Amino acid sequence: MRAQSSEALAPAVEVPPRQVAAAISAAVFGWSLDLFDLFIILYVAPTIAPLFFSTKSPTLSLASVYGAFAVTLLMRPVGSALFGAYADKHGRKRAMVIAVFSVGVATALMGAIPTIGQIGVAAPIIFLILRLVQGTFVGGVIASTHTIGTETVAPRWRGLLSGFIGAGGAGLGGLMASGVFYFVSSIFAGPSFAVWGWRVMFFSGILSSILGIFIFRSLEESPLWTRLKQEGVRVEKAPVRALMSPQYRWTVVANLAIVIGGATQYYLTSGYLPTFLAVINHLPKPAIGSVLVLSNLLIVITAPLVGHLSELIGRKSLFLAMGVLNLILLPFLYVTLSGLGANRVGEVTWLVLAITTLGNASFTPVLVFLNERFPTSIRATGTAVCWNVGFAIGGVTPTFVTGLAQGLAGIPHSLLLILVGAIIVYLVGGLIVPETRGRFE
């Protein structure tokens, strides 16, 4: 399924340790800061549902909030096309600085929107517009963070870095969001969270813009992209069109099976658990925050290790192994979790740790796998488009889970139905893609 059957592997590029450290920091923190912004809505979804999407049905209100989250994800492919082309033509660094800063600003503005009770239908419209803007810039972040790190480190560490950026960065972003949620919900306890707490959550997004400026100050351009320019290699004028050409068309299709399956596993574990713990297990907000802080800490540790495992056994083998493991374990763990109440926080915590670890492990090598599927001249575009389209499709699944449930009590059943289907798609992808480990043009 790879577009080129033989590859001329590019010789190693000598990169100073300081440049490597700066690239790793920028890639990991750039992605985690943007996911922090993106995750905030998942933590406040039950609270803002009646404030922006008031209906007589709590399930429909909640589904509407997840629909707003899905809208952001659906705009990410647009951002990946725009910023991916920009990153392939003008460099990864410039694309990253613009996109990361803009995401934080868009997030902070959401905290200033009046509610539907104050300005009527204009409230959800303005909210959705800002989500569209945010999604476009998040798509742009991926074009740079998901390439500059792996293009800078030594080949033997690419699997480790893939886990560190993709799932570890997600865990770090989730950890920051969990920490802010715990802190804010403790200060604005009870009814006051629905007045000011959720606004403060969104306002905290401006911190990612400020931190991004400091992190990117020492960042240098990708050595592989720089060498491409120095050697005068022709850069595609329309990278997205190149992806749709016969040379790469089936590469993209096969990639999407992996990304959609992995993304859905992620969104129906880490992404959906804040709501699941609130409406099914009935945990109070501070308890949810503390449980999710622990789970995200564990992800930050385990994701790079799983990514490095793909360097030892191969990307394809890891996809297949995780698919089989998750097909067996995740349904069992979720069924067990759904039967626990707020008085069994200890057991809930252990189950959440297991569920989030498995859900994140499924996509830890995806980042470097996508990098290995495209040459440097279109790598930012190819990686970003495949990642964003796959995660956009995976990201709408929480909306379907909530919308298809016959009331809140039906959520576990609809969740498992969609989750199992996604794992099967993921396994099919693992079977049809080639082994890519060590291939980097």
C-alpha positions in Angstrom: 0.0 0.0 0.0 3.0 2.3 0.1 3.4 4.6 -2.8 7.0 3.8 -3.4 8.2 0.3 -3.2 11.9 1.2 -2.8 13.3 4.0 -0.8 16.6 5.8 -0.8 17.1 6.4 2.9 18.5 9.8 3.6 21.8 9.9 5.3 21.8 10.9 8.9 21.9 14.6 9.7 24.2 15.7 12.5 22.2 17.9 14.9 23.6 19.6 18.0 22.1 18.3 21.3 20.7 21.7 22.1 18.8 21.8 18.9 17.4 18.3 19.5 16.3 19.3 23.0 14.6 22.5 21.7 12.8 20.6 19.0 11.5 17.9 21.4 10.3 20.5 23.9 8.6 22.5 21.2 6.9 19.5 19.6 5.7 18.0 22.9 4.6 21.2 24.7 3.2 22.8 21.5 0.9 19.8 21.1 0.1 19.5 24.8 -0.8 23.2 25.1 -3.2 22.9 22.2 -4.8 19.8 23.5 -5.1 21.5 26.9 -7.1 24.2 25.1 -9.1 21.6 23.2 -9.8 19.4 26.3 -11.3 22.2 28.4 -14.7 21.7 26.8 -14.7 18.0 27.7 -14.3 18.9 31.4 -17.0 21.5 31.5 -19.5 19.8 29.0 -22.1 18.8 31.7 -22.0 22.3 33.1 -22.2 24.4 29.9 -24.8 22.1 28.1 -27.8 23.9 29.6 -26.1 27.3 29.4 -25.6 27.2 25.6 -27.8 24.4 24.3 -30.8 24.4 26.6 -33.4 21.7 25.8 -35.9 19.7 27.8 -33.6 16.6 27.5 -30.3 16.5 29.4 -29.0 13.9 26.9 -29.7 16.2 23.9 -28.1 19.2 25.7 -25.0 17.1 26.4 -24.9 15.7 22.8 -25.1 19.3 21.5 -21.9 20.2 23.5 -20.1 17.2 22.1 -21.4 18.3 18.7 -19.6 21.6 19.3 -16.5 19.7 20.2 -16.9 17.7 17.0 -17.2 20.9 14.9 -13.7 21.8 16.1 -12.4 18.5 15.0 -14.1 18.7 11.6 -12.3 22.0 11.0 -8.9 20.5 11.7 -8.5 19.0 8.2 -9.0 22.5 6.8 -6.2 23.8 9.1 -4.0 20.9 8.2 -4.4 21.6 4.5 -3.6 25.3 5.0 -0.8 25.1 7.5 0.6 21.8 6.2 1.2 23.4 2.8 2.7 26.4 4.6 5.0 24.2 6.7 6.2 22.3 3.7 6.9 25.5 1.8 8.1 27.9 4.5 9.2 25.7 7.4 7.8 24.0 10.4 8.7 26.6 13.0 6.8 29.5 11.5 3.7 27.4 11.1 3.9 26.3 14.8 4.3 29.8 16.3 1.3 31.2 14.4 -1.0 28.2 15.1 -0.2 27.6 18.8 -0.6 31.3 19.7 -3.9 31.6 17.9 -5.5 28.5 19.5 -5.0 29.9 23.0 -6.6 33.2 22.0 -9.6 31.5 20.5 -10.0 29.4 23.6 -9.9 32.3 26.0 -12.5 34.2 24.0 -15.0 31.3 24.7 -15.0 32.2 28.3 -16.4 35.7 27.6 -19.5 34.6 25.6 -22.8 35.4 27.2 -25.1 32.4 27.8 -28.3 31.5 26.0 -30.3 33.0 28.9 -28.6 36.3 28.4 -28.5 36.8 24.6 -30.6 33.9 23.3 -29.7 31.9 20.2 -26.7 34.2 19.5 -24.9 32.4 22.3 -24.5 29.0 20.7 -23.8 30.6 17.3 -20.9 32.7 18.7 -19.7 29.6 20.6 -19.7 27.5 17.4 -17.9 30.2 15.4 -15.1 30.3 17.9 -14.9 26.5 17.9 -14.5 26.6 14.1 -11.7 29.1 14.4 -10.0 27.1 17.1 -10.3 23.9 15.1 -8.6 25.5 12.1 -5.6 26.5 14.1 -5.4 23.2 16.0 -5.1 21.5 12.6 -2.2 23.8 11.8 -0.4 22.9 15.0 -0.3 19.3 14.0 1.4 20.1 10.7 4.4 21.4 12.7 4.5 19.6 16.0 4.1 16.2 14.4 7.0 16.6 12.1 9.7 18.9 13.5 10.5 16.6 16.5 10.8 13.3 14.6 12.7 15.1 11.8 15.3 16.3 14.3 16.0 13.3 16.6 18.2 10.3 15.8 16.4 7.5 14.0 16.5 5.1 17.0 14.5 7.5 19.1 11.7 8.2 16.7 9.3 5.6 18.2 9.9 6.9 21.7 9.3 10.5 20.6 6.2 9.5 18.7 4.7 8.2 21.9 6.0 11.2 23.8 4.5 13.7 21.4 1.3 12.0 20.3 0.0 10.2 23.4 2.4 11.7 26.0 1.7 15.2 24.7 -2.0 14.4 24.9 -1.5 13.1 28.4 0.4 16.2 29.4 -2.4 18.4 27.9 -5.0 16.3 29.7 -2.9 16.5 32.9 -2.9 20.3 32.7 -6.6 20.4 31.9 -7.3 18.0 34.8 -5.2 20.1 37.2 -6.9 23.3 36.2 -10.3 21.6 36.5 -9.5 20.3 40.0 -8.1 23.8 41.0 -11.0 25.8 39.6 -13.8 23.4 40.7 -12.4 23.5 44.2 -12.4 27.3 44.3 -15.8 27.7 42.5 -17.5 24.8 44.3 -21.2 23.9 43.9 -23.4 26.3 41.9 -20.7 28.9 41.5 -18.9 26.7 39.0 -21.9 27.1 36.6 -21.5 30.9 37.0 -17.8 31.6 36.9 -15.9 28.3 37.1 -16.4 27.3 33.5 -15.4 30.8 32.3 -12.2 30.6 34.2 -11.5 27.3 32.6 -11.7 28.8 29.2 -9.8 32.0 30.2 -6.9 29.8 31.2 -6.4 29.1 27.5 -4.5 32.4 27.1 -1.7 30.8 29.3 -0.9 28.4 26.4 -0.3 31.3 24.1 2.1 33.0 26.5 3.9 29.7 27.3 4.2 28.9 23.6 6.0 32.2 22.9 8.7 31.4 25.5 9.1 27.7 24.4 9.5 28.5 20.7 12.2 31.2 21.2 15.1 28.7 21.1 13.5 26.5 18.4 15.4 26.0 15.1 14.1 24.8 11.9 13.9 21.0 11.0 17.3 19.8 9.7 15.6 17.6 7.1 13.5 20.4 5.8 16.5 22.8 5.8 18.6 20.2 3.8 15.7 19.9 1.4 15.9 23.6 0.7 19.7 23.6 0.5 19.7 20.8 -2.0 17.2 22.6 -4.1 14.6 19.8 -4.1 11.4 20.8 -5.8 8.7 21.5 -3.3 5.1 20.6 -4.3 3.1 23.7 -5.1 -0.1 21.9 -4.1 0.8 19.3 -1.5 -2.9 18.4 -0.8 -3.4 17.7 -4.5 -0.3 15.5 -4.5 -1.9 13.4 -1.7 -4.9 12.8 -3.8 -2.8 11.7 -6.8 -2.6 7.9 -7.7 0.9 7.8 -6.2 -0.4 8.5 -2.6 -4.2 7.9 -2.8 -4.2 4.4 -1.4 -1.5 5.3 1.1 -3.9 7.9 2.6 -6.8 5.4 2.6 -4.8 2.8 4.5 -3.4 5.3 6.9 -6.9 6.5 7.7 -8.0 3.1 8.9 -5.3 3.2 11.5 -5.8 6.8 12.5 -9.7 6.6 12.7 -9.5 3.4 14.8 -6.8 4.7 17.1 -8.5 8.2 17.4 -11.9 6.6 18.3 -10.3 4.5 21.0 -8.7 7.6 22.4 -11.9 9.8 22.4 -14.0 7.0 23.9 -11.5 6.5 26.7 -9.6 9.6 27.8 -12.0 12.0 25.9 -15.3 10.6 27.2 -14.3 9.6 30.7 -14.9 13.1 32.3 -18.5 12.8 31.3 -18.8 9.1 32.0 -17.6 9.5 35.5 -20.0 12.4 36.1 -23.2 11.0 34.6 -22.7 7.2 35.1 -20.6 6.9 38.2 -21.8 10.2 39.8 -18.4 11.2 41.1 -18.2 14.8 42.4 -16.1 17.2 40.2 -13.0 17.3 42.5 -12.9 13.5 42.6 -13.1 13.4 38.8 -10.3 15.9 38.5 -8.0 13.9 40.8 -8.7 10.6 39.1 -8.0 12.1 35.7 -4.8 13.7 36.9 -3.5 10.3 37.9 -4.6 8.7 34.6 -2.9 11.4 32.6 0.3 11.2 34.7 0.4 7.5 33.9 -0.1 8.1 30.2 2.8 10.6 30.1 5.0 7.7 31.4 3.7 4.8 29.5 3.0 6.3 26.0 6.7 6.9 25.2 7.6 3.4 26.3 4.9 1.9 24.0 6.2 4.1 21.2 9.7 2.9 21.8 8.4 -0.7 21.7 7.3 0.0 18.1 10.9 0.7 17.4 11.8 -2.7 18.7 9.1 -4.9 17.2 7.8 -2.7 14.4 4.8 -0.4 13.9 2.6 -3.0 12.2 3.2 -5.6 14.9 2.3 -3.1 17.6 -0.9 -2.0 15.8 -2.0 -5.6 15.6 -1.1 -6.5 19.2 -2.9 -3.4 20.6 -5.9 -4.1 18.5 -6.4 -7.6 19.8 -5.6 -6.6 23.4 -8.1 -3.7 23.4 -10.8 -5.7 21.7 -10.7 -8.1 24.6 -10.0 -5.8 27.6 -11.7 -2.5 27.0 -15.3 -3.8 26.8 -14.7 -5.8 30.0 -13.2 -2.8 31.8 -16.0 -0.5 30.8 -18.8 -2.9 31.8 -17.1 -3.2 35.2 -16.7 0.5 35.6 -20.4 1.2 34.7 -21.5 -0.8 37.7 -19.7 1.3 40.3 -21.0 4.2 42.2 -19.4 7.3 43.8 -18.7 5.4 47.0 -16.1 3.2 45.3 -13.6 5.8 44.1 -10.7 3.4 44.6 -12.0 0.8 42.3 -13.0 3.5 39.8 -9.5 4.9 39.8 -7.9 1.6 38.9 -10.3 0.9 36.1 -9.8 4.5 34.7 -6.0 4.0 34.8 -6.3 0.8 32.8 -8.8 2.1 30.3 -6.9 5.3 29.5 -3.6 3.6 29.3 -4.9 1.0 26.7 -6.8 3.7 24.8 -3.8 5.9 24.4 -1.4 3.0 23.7 -3.3 2.2 20.5 -2.2 5.4 18.7 1.3 6.0 20.2 3.2 5.0 17.1 0.8 6.6 14.7 2.7 9.9 14.5 6.0 8.4 13.4 4.2 5.9 11.2 2.6 8.7 9.2 5.9 10.5 9.0 7.4 7.4 7.5 4.7 7.2 4.9 5.5 10.5 3.2 8.7 12.2 1.9 10.0 15.4 3.5 8.6 17.5 0.7 5.0 16.7 1.6 5.5 15.2 5.1 3.8 18.0 7.1 0.8 18.0 4.8 0.5 14.2 4.6 0.9 13.7 8.3 -1.4 16.5 9.3 -4.2 15.6 6.8 -4.2 11.9 7.7 -4.1 12.7 11.4 -6.7 15.4 11.4 -9.2 13.6 9.1 -8.8 10.5 11.2 -9.2 12.4 14.5 -12.1 14.4 13.1 -14.0 11.2 12.4 -13.0 9.7 15.7 -13.9 12.9 17.5 -17.5 12.8 16.5 -18.0 9.4 18.1 -18.7 10.9 21.6 -21.6 12.8 20.0 -23.0 9.6 18.5 -22.5 7.7 21.8 -24.6 10.3 23.7 -27.1 10.9 20.9 -27.8 7.2 20.3 -28.2 6.4 24.0 -31.7 5.9 25.2 -31.3 8.3 28.1 -28.1 8.7 30.3 -28.4 5.1 31.5 -27.9 3.8 27.9 -24.6 5.5 27.4 -22.4 2.5 28.4 -24.1 0.3 25.8 -23.8 2.7 22.9 -20.2 3.5 23.9 -19.2 -0.2 23.7 -21.0 -0.7 20.4 -19.1 2.1 18.7 -15.8 1.3 20.5 -15.7 -2.3 19.3 -16.5 -1.2 15.8 -13.6 1.2 15.9 -11.2 -1.4 17.1 -12.1 -3.7 14.3 -11.4 -0.9 11.8 -8.1 -0.4 13.5 -7.2 -4.1 13.2 -8.1 -4.1 9.5 -5.8 -1.1 9.1 -3.0 -3.0 10.9 -3.4 -5.9 8.5 -3.2 -3.9 5.2 -0.5 -1.3 6.0 3.2 -2.2 5.4 5.9 -2.2 8.0 7.5 1.3 7.9 10.0 1.3 10.8 13.3 2.9 9.7 12.0 4.4 6.5 12.4 8.2 6.4 13.0 10.0 3.1 
